[in-house]
Amino acid sequence: MIRFDLYLPHGGLPGSVFGAIDILREVNSLARARAGRRIDAPVAWRLLGPDGGPHAMRRLAFQSDEEAKRSRRAPATALAVVPPLMMVTIPGLRRLVAQNAALCAQLASRHAAGDWIGACGTGLWLAGRAGLLAHQPVPLSWLYQSGFAHDFPDTPIHSETPLTLGPHMVLAATPDLMHAMVLKLLDGVGLSDLAAACRDKFLANPERQHLVLDIPEQVVGTSRDAPLHRAIAFIEANAGRPLTVAEMASAAAVSERTLVRLFARHIERSPIQFLHELRVKRARMWLEATWRSMHEIADASGYADVSTFRRTFKRIAGMSPSEYRERYTVRTPRAVWQLQAYDDVLAPTSARGKPATLPPRPRTAR
């Protein structure tokens, strides 16, 4: 079991802490849904004050007695998460950091012991005071960079990178990246499959969003790469059926040779490679979120032969479609999904340790 110690320091922003809890609760829910039976949830959390003791608001961190009980168990791996601090002025922020000296000492001790540390926004000041950021690239909003550079001259600031990784550390530039930071911490402690499944629920994914939209008619200019745009729009709109390079070239109003050259120059792959990669991207979404059969997904992806689909998918994704579905599905097993009318399918075992019995299945008219 992995436990997140969520600190709420003096002047800390509680909304960021509870946003982290949303991620952790989703991870547990998804892990149990995938298993299709009662299992030990992989993640627990505690809400701690700046002295390391239970915070006065700790009861708000749990929705169930089970979550509270699990937080008291000894974890196999522990992490510390520091939220942003309230900031009106840099001098005021420095006073808050001084008030949290005990927390800074805890962070230093925990990191030295091998615990992962996550710090977000102005909470990076606490990691800096703990001595964790010497020569460690740090992402930071432009608003705070001059003050941070004054306090920590040995710490380089990366303006272009919103999230950076260090030795057993994940650092986020702004409060809105708390979700992304927690997911990256889950990657670091070995729960990358569950973190990947949660990303589409909590983080924007413009590429996938584009894949599910109807392809609008594009107004194409007269530049040299206009044929490339026409070809891509044609491929996206027709990827679900067999396509040839000749058809793509005809849609782009150029020769096949010219189209191949444009793809190689600007996309660094052939038109057929682009087509197969697009089909696999869409197939991944179907495998994650639906229980469509392999034959249905292969057909919808434009492959008449399911074996060709499997070979292509494995070559591009690095694993078979079945393996991908097993690792990244966000649906419960089919048998449990079909019994969703029963509220107690995943009910806890009885006090005697015996599994709860299911009620008789109702007869319904078809």
C-alpha positions as CSV (number, residue, x, y, z in Angstrom):
1,M,0.0,0.0,0.0
2,I,1.2,3.5,-0.9
3,R,0.4,6.4,1.4
4,F,0.4,10.0,0.5
5,D,1.0,12.4,3.4
6,L,-0.7,15.6,2.4
7,Y,0.6,18.5,4.4
8,L,-1.5,21.6,5.0
9,P,1.1,24.2,6.2
10,H,0.5,27.6,7.8
11,G,-1.0,29.6,4.9
12,G,-1.4,26.6,2.7
13,L,-4.2,26.4,0.1
14,P,-6.6,23.6,1.2
15,G,-8.3,23.4,-2.1
16,S,-5.1,22.1,-3.7
17,V,-4.8,19.4,-1.1
18,F,-8.4,18.2,-1.6
19,G,-7.8,18.2,-5.3
20,A,-5.0,15.7,-4.7
21,I,-7.4,13.5,-2.7
22,D,-9.7,13.5,-5.7
23,I,-7.0,11.8,-7.8
24,L,-6.1,9.3,-5.1
25,R,-9.8,8.3,-4.5
26,E,-10.2,7.8,-8.3
27,V,-7.1,5.6,-8.4
28,N,-8.6,3.3,-5.7
29,S,-12.0,3.3,-7.4
30,L,-10.5,2.4,-10.8
31,A,-8.3,-0.4,-9.3
32,R,-11.3,-2.0,-7.7
33,A,-13.4,-1.7,-10.8
34,R,-10.8,-3.4,-12.9
35,A,-10.4,-6.3,-10.5
36,G,-14.2,-6.9,-10.4
37,R,-14.0,-8.0,-6.7
38,R,-13.2,-6.6,-3.3
39,I,-9.4,-5.9,-3.1
40,D,-7.2,-3.8,-0.9
41,A,-7.1,-0.3,-2.4
42,P,-3.5,0.5,-3.4
43,V,-3.5,4.1,-2.1
44,A,-4.1,5.7,1.3
45,W,-3.6,9.3,2.5
46,R,-3.4,11.4,5.6
47,L,-4.0,15.1,6.1
48,L,-1.1,16.5,8.3
49,G,-0.4,19.9,9.8
50,P,2.9,21.8,9.6
51,D,4.2,19.9,12.7
52,G,3.6,16.5,11.1
53,G,0.6,15.6,13.3
54,P,-3.0,15.0,12.2
55,H,-4.6,18.2,10.9
56,A,-7.7,19.6,12.6
57,M,-9.6,19.2,9.3
58,R,-8.5,15.6,8.8
59,R,-12.1,14.3,9.0
60,L,-12.8,16.2,5.8
61,A,-10.2,14.1,4.0
62,F,-12.2,10.9,4.1
63,Q,-15.6,10.0,2.7
64,S,-15.7,6.6,4.5
65,D,-14.5,4.9,7.6
66,E,-12.6,2.5,5.4
67,E,-10.5,5.3,4.0
68,A,-9.7,6.6,7.5
69,K,-8.8,3.1,8.7
70,R,-6.5,2.5,5.8
71,S,-4.6,5.7,6.4
72,R,-3.5,4.4,9.8
73,R,-1.9,1.2,8.3
74,A,1.9,1.1,7.8
75,P,2.6,1.8,4.2
76,A,5.1,0.0,1.9
77,T,5.9,3.4,0.3
78,A,5.3,6.9,1.7
79,L,5.2,10.3,-0.1
80,A,5.0,13.9,1.1
81,V,3.0,16.5,-0.9
82,V,3.3,20.2,-0.2
83,P,0.6,22.5,-1.6
84,P,1.0,26.2,-2.6
85,L,1.1,28.9,0.1
86,M,-1.1,32.0,0.1
87,M,1.0,34.9,-1.3
88,V,0.2,38.6,-1.3
89,T,3.7,39.9,-1.2
90,I,7.1,38.2,-1.3
91,P,8.0,39.4,2.2
92,G,4.7,37.9,3.4
93,L,5.5,34.6,1.7
94,R,8.9,34.6,3.4
95,R,7.2,35.0,6.8
96,L,5.0,32.0,6.0
97,V,8.0,30.0,5.1
98,A,9.6,30.9,8.5
99,Q,6.4,29.8,10.3
100,N,6.7,26.4,8.6
101,A,10.3,25.7,9.7
102,A,9.3,22.4,11.4
103,L,7.7,21.2,8.1
104,C,10.9,22.1,6.2
105,A,12.9,20.0,8.6
106,Q,10.5,17.1,8.1
107,L,10.8,17.3,4.3
108,A,14.6,17.3,4.5
109,S,14.5,14.2,6.8
110,R,12.0,12.3,4.7
111,H,13.8,13.0,1.4
112,A,17.1,11.8,2.9
113,A,15.3,8.6,4.0
114,G,14.1,7.9,0.4
115,D,10.6,9.3,0.5
116,W,9.2,10.9,-2.7
117,I,8.4,14.7,-2.3
118,G,6.0,16.7,-4.4
119,A,5.8,20.5,-4.2
120,C,3.6,22.8,-6.1
121,G,3.6,26.6,-6.8
122,T,4.7,28.7,-3.9
123,G,5.1,25.5,-1.9
124,L,8.4,25.2,-3.7
125,W,9.8,27.8,-1.2
126,L,9.4,25.1,1.5
127,A,11.3,22.6,-0.6
128,G,14.0,25.2,-1.1
129,R,14.2,25.9,2.6
130,A,14.5,22.2,3.2
131,G,17.6,22.2,1.1
132,L,16.2,20.0,-1.6
133,L,16.6,22.3,-4.6
134,A,20.3,23.1,-4.8
135,H,21.2,22.9,-8.5
136,Q,17.8,21.3,-9.2
137,P,15.9,22.8,-12.1
138,V,12.6,24.3,-10.8
139,P,9.5,25.4,-12.7
140,L,8.0,28.6,-11.4
141,S,5.5,31.2,-12.5
142,W,7.1,34.4,-13.8
143,L,5.4,36.3,-11.0
144,Y,7.6,34.8,-8.4
145,Q,10.9,34.2,-10.2
146,S,12.8,37.2,-9.1
147,G,12.0,36.6,-5.4
148,F,12.8,32.9,-5.7
149,A,16.1,33.6,-7.4
150,H,17.0,36.0,-4.6
151,D,16.3,33.4,-1.9
152,F,17.8,30.4,-3.7
153,P,20.6,31.7,-6.1
154,D,21.9,28.1,-6.6
155,T,18.6,26.8,-8.0
156,P,18.0,27.2,-11.8
157,I,14.5,28.3,-12.9
158,H,13.0,26.6,-16.0
159,S,10.3,29.0,-17.3
160,E,9.4,26.8,-20.3
161,T,8.7,23.6,-18.3
162,P,5.6,23.5,-16.0
163,L,6.6,20.2,-14.4
164,T,10.1,19.0,-13.6
165,L,11.5,15.8,-12.1
166,G,14.4,15.4,-9.6
167,P,15.7,12.6,-7.5
168,H,12.6,11.3,-5.8
169,M,10.9,14.7,-6.4
170,V,8.2,16.1,-8.7
171,L,7.9,19.9,-8.8
172,A,5.0,21.8,-10.4
173,A,5.0,25.5,-11.3
174,T,1.4,26.5,-10.5
175,P,-1.6,25.4,-8.3
176,D,-3.6,24.2,-11.4
177,L,-0.9,21.5,-11.9
178,M,-1.6,19.7,-8.6
179,H,-3.5,16.9,-10.5
180,A,-0.6,16.5,-13.0
181,M,1.9,16.4,-10.2
182,V,0.1,13.7,-8.2
183,L,-0.3,11.6,-11.3
184,K,3.5,11.9,-12.0
185,L,4.2,10.9,-8.4
186,L,2.0,7.8,-8.9
187,D,4.2,7.0,-12.0
188,G,7.3,7.3,-9.8
189,V,6.1,4.8,-7.2
190,G,5.0,2.1,-9.7
191,L,1.3,2.9,-10.4
192,S,1.9,4.2,-13.9
193,D,-0.9,2.0,-15.4
194,L,-3.6,3.5,-13.0
195,A,-2.1,7.0,-13.4
196,A,-2.4,6.7,-17.2
197,A,-6.0,5.6,-17.0
198,C,-6.8,8.6,-14.7
199,R,-5.1,11.2,-16.9
200,D,-7.9,11.5,-19.4
201,K,-10.4,12.1,-16.6
202,F,-8.4,14.9,-15.0
203,L,-6.1,16.4,-17.6
204,A,-6.9,18.0,-21.0
205,N,-5.7,15.9,-23.9
206,P,-6.1,18.1,-27.1
207,E,-4.9,15.3,-29.4
208,R,-7.6,12.8,-28.3
209,Q,-10.2,15.5,-28.1
210,H,-9.5,16.2,-31.8
211,L,-9.8,12.5,-32.7
212,V,-13.4,12.3,-31.4
213,L,-14.7,15.4,-33.2
214,D,-16.2,15.4,-36.6
215,I,-13.6,16.7,-39.1
216,P,-14.8,20.1,-40.3
217,E,-14.3,21.3,-43.8
218,Q,-11.1,23.2,-43.8
219,V,-10.4,26.4,-45.7
220,V,-7.1,25.7,-47.4
221,G,-4.8,28.4,-48.6
222,T,-2.4,28.5,-51.5
223,S,0.9,27.7,-49.6
224,R,3.1,24.8,-50.7
225,D,1.9,22.6,-47.8
226,A,-1.8,23.0,-48.6
227,P,-1.9,19.6,-50.3
228,L,-0.5,18.1,-47.0
229,H,-3.4,19.6,-45.0
230,R,-5.9,18.3,-47.5
231,A,-4.4,14.8,-47.4
232,I,-4.4,14.7,-43.6
233,A,-8.0,15.9,-43.5
234,F,-9.0,13.2,-46.0
235,I,-7.1,10.5,-44.0
236,E,-8.8,11.5,-40.7
237,A,-12.2,11.5,-42.3
238,N,-11.8,8.1,-44.0
239,A,-9.4,6.2,-41.7
240,G,-12.2,3.7,-40.9
241,R,-12.1,2.2,-44.4
242,P,-9.4,0.8,-46.6
243,L,-7.3,3.6,-48.2
244,T,-4.6,3.7,-50.8
245,V,-1.9,6.3,-51.4
246,A,-3.5,7.0,-54.8
247,E,-6.7,8.0,-53.1
248,M,-4.9,10.3,-50.7
249,A,-2.9,11.9,-53.5
250,S,-6.1,12.4,-55.5
251,A,-7.8,14.1,-52.5
252,A,-4.7,16.4,-52.1
253,A,-4.6,17.1,-55.9
254,V,-1.0,16.1,-56.2
255,S,0.9,13.0,-57.5
256,E,1.6,10.1,-55.3
257,R,5.3,10.8,-55.5
258,T,4.8,14.5,-54.4
259,L,2.5,13.4,-51.5
260,V,5.1,10.9,-50.2
261,R,7.7,13.6,-50.4
262,L,5.6,16.1,-48.4
263,F,4.9,13.6,-45.7
264,A,8.5,12.6,-45.4
265,R,9.6,16.3,-45.2
266,H,7.1,17.6,-42.8
267,I,5.9,14.6,-40.8
268,E,8.8,12.3,-41.1
269,R,6.7,9.3,-42.0
270,S,4.9,7.9,-45.1
271,P,1.2,8.5,-45.7
272,I,0.5,4.8,-44.9
273,Q,2.5,5.0,-41.6
274,F,0.5,8.1,-40.7
275,L,-2.7,6.2,-41.4
276,H,-1.8,3.2,-39.3
277,E,-0.7,5.4,-36.4
278,L,-4.0,7.3,-36.5
279,R,-6.0,4.1,-36.5
280,V,-4.1,2.7,-33.5
281,K,-4.7,6.0,-31.6
282,R,-8.4,5.5,-32.1
283,A,-8.3,1.8,-31.3
284,R,-6.5,2.6,-28.0
285,M,-9.5,4.8,-27.0
286,W,-12.0,2.0,-27.9
287,L,-9.9,-0.6,-26.0
288,E,-9.7,1.7,-22.9
289,A,-13.3,2.8,-22.7
290,T,-15.5,0.1,-24.4
291,W,-16.0,-3.6,-24.5
292,R,-16.3,-3.8,-28.3
293,S,-14.8,-7.0,-29.6
294,M,-11.5,-7.1,-31.4
295,H,-13.3,-7.9,-34.7
296,E,-15.5,-4.8,-34.2
297,I,-12.6,-2.5,-33.4
298,A,-10.5,-3.9,-36.3
299,D,-13.4,-3.3,-38.7
300,A,-14.1,0.3,-37.3
301,S,-10.3,1.0,-37.7
302,G,-10.3,0.1,-41.3
303,Y,-8.9,-3.5,-41.2
304,A,-10.8,-6.2,-42.8
305,D,-8.6,-8.8,-41.2
306,V,-8.3,-8.9,-37.4
307,S,-4.9,-10.5,-37.5
308,T,-3.6,-7.6,-39.5
309,F,-5.0,-5.2,-37.0
310,R,-3.3,-7.1,-34.1
311,R,0.1,-7.1,-35.9
312,T,-0.1,-3.4,-36.7
313,F,-1.3,-2.5,-33.2
314,K,1.5,-4.5,-31.6
315,R,4.1,-3.0,-33.9
316,I,3.1,0.6,-33.1
317,A,1.9,0.3,-29.4
318,G,4.5,-2.3,-28.3
319,M,1.9,-4.7,-27.0
320,S,-1.1,-6.7,-28.3
321,P,-4.6,-5.1,-28.2
322,S,-5.6,-7.6,-25.5
323,E,-2.6,-6.7,-23.4
324,Y,-3.3,-3.0,-23.9
325,R,-6.9,-3.4,-22.8
326,E,-5.9,-5.4,-19.7
327,R,-3.5,-2.7,-18.6
328,Y,-5.3,0.5,-19.5
329,T,-9.0,-0.2,-19.5
330,V,-11.2,2.2,-17.5
331,R,-14.2,-0.1,-17.5
332,T,-15.1,-2.9,-15.1
333,P,-14.9,-6.5,-16.3
334,R,-17.7,-7.3,-18.6
335,A,-19.4,-9.7,-16.2
336,V,-19.6,-7.1,-13.5
337,W,-20.5,-4.3,-15.9
338,Q,-23.5,-6.3,-17.0
339,L,-24.7,-6.7,-13.4
340,Q,-24.6,-3.0,-12.7
341,A,-28.3,-3.1,-11.6
342,Y,-27.1,-4.7,-8.4
343,D,-25.9,-2.2,-5.8
344,D,-24.1,-4.8,-3.7
345,V,-22.1,-6.7,-6.3
346,L,-18.9,-5.4,-4.8
347,A,-20.2,-5.2,-1.3
348,P,-17.8,-6.0,1.6
349,T,-17.6,-9.5,3.0
350,S,-19.7,-10.3,6.0
351,A,-18.6,-10.1,9.5
352,R,-17.8,-13.8,9.5
353,G,-15.5,-13.3,6.5
354,K,-17.8,-15.0,4.0
355,P,-18.5,-13.3,0.7
356,A,-21.8,-11.6,0.5
357,T,-24.3,-13.6,-1.6
358,L,-26.0,-12.1,-4.6
359,P,-29.8,-11.8,-4.7
360,P,-31.6,-13.9,-7.3
361,R,-31.3,-12.4,-10.7
362,P,-34.7,-10.7,-11.7
363,R,-36.5,-11.9,-14.7
364,T,-37.1,-9.0,-17.1
365,A,-39.1,-8.9,-20.3
366,R,-36.9,-8.6,-23.4
